[in-house]
Amino acid sequence: MRIGIIGAGQLGRMLALAGYPLALQFRFLDSSADSPGAQVAPIVTGAFDDATSLKRLAAEVDLVTYEFENVPVAALQEIAATRPCFPPVDALRVSQDRLLEKELFGRLGIPTPPYRAVDSRQDLDAAVAELGLPSVLKTRRLGYDGRGQHYLRRRGDIDAAWEALGGVPLILEGFVRFEQEISIVGARSTRRETRAYPIVANTHRDGILRVTRAPQRNARLQRDAERHLGRVLDHFGYAGVLTLEFFVERGRLMANEMAPRVHNSGHWTIEGAATSQFENHLRAILGLPLGDTRATGHSAMVNFIGTMPARERLLALPGVHYHDYGKSPRPGRKLGHCTLVAPTAATRDALLRRVLRLVPR
Ligand code: AMP
């Protein structure tokens, strides 16, 4: 069985690495031959919407998945017409647009921060008048890792935000004074088996995920997150791994966004859960029984952003696992991560403090 992965970033690479013990083979499609995935499996080099490259990929594989959210929907539709393709194209379409995403959450009874669509400067003024300040102006499409967002703290910020982002469809969101950010990663198989991982706590800086702590033991939030996840999975007739990110405000969940793919906040599952999110994604799209999603200890995942830390010093700490994606360094770029697993939350937090002293910030 050969699986085509659209996108050859670190997520694709970790999918392939999880698939080899299952006797799977892989082909990537990416515009850059020098991608993390290309170091572990053959790659078709070409734009995601280049018909010839898509055909070449389809000809070489039995089934297609994607690891990157900005794959053009039309390209995925084209490939899905010739090969089974999971997760569903419609989940990709909705996840590409923050407005469609929030409208769907609303229809499914999943709470979100208040929001307004903004297509003109008048819309922006009206939205600010309704939602108040502070608020966050975001591009509806193509934003990630904090890009395409502006915080509006005072009225004087409005002009600069419009100057920077105006001209494309936008969304204004009320600023959430959250106690915590959490996410849930879950899998549903083509045989409709569903498993969810424990919810995890995420810390972001400048819109980029820095640290995930897992598991986050809170029975009520876990139950609510699983209920929301189940509704989204049902809606799309989903197969594969899906991630939902939430703010926790006054003890309640508010959905921020969904990702129809394996997720950075699930990297801890490689060493910290009975089955990794990557293996479960592959099991899910192949209709294999899903693996146990339980946490085997208390984990933390730390992203390496822009600069790699000294490998030897990190590996000298007990329970630390190192992942280098093989990318060239660039400010703000996710180059790798480490995961540490400890027997208790207290020992995990103590070890995390030592790890963070070794990771450039
Ligand atoms: P996003 O790209 O929407 O995931 O935003 C990146 C990060 O910016 C989030 O993880 C939050 O830390 C912060 N953020 C985004 N939207 C809001 C909001 N409406 N209120 C408060 N913080 C936000």
Residues whose N, C-alpha, C, O or C-beta is under 5 A from the ligand:
A	BS01	AMP	P113 V136 G146 E173 G174 F175 V176 H204 G207
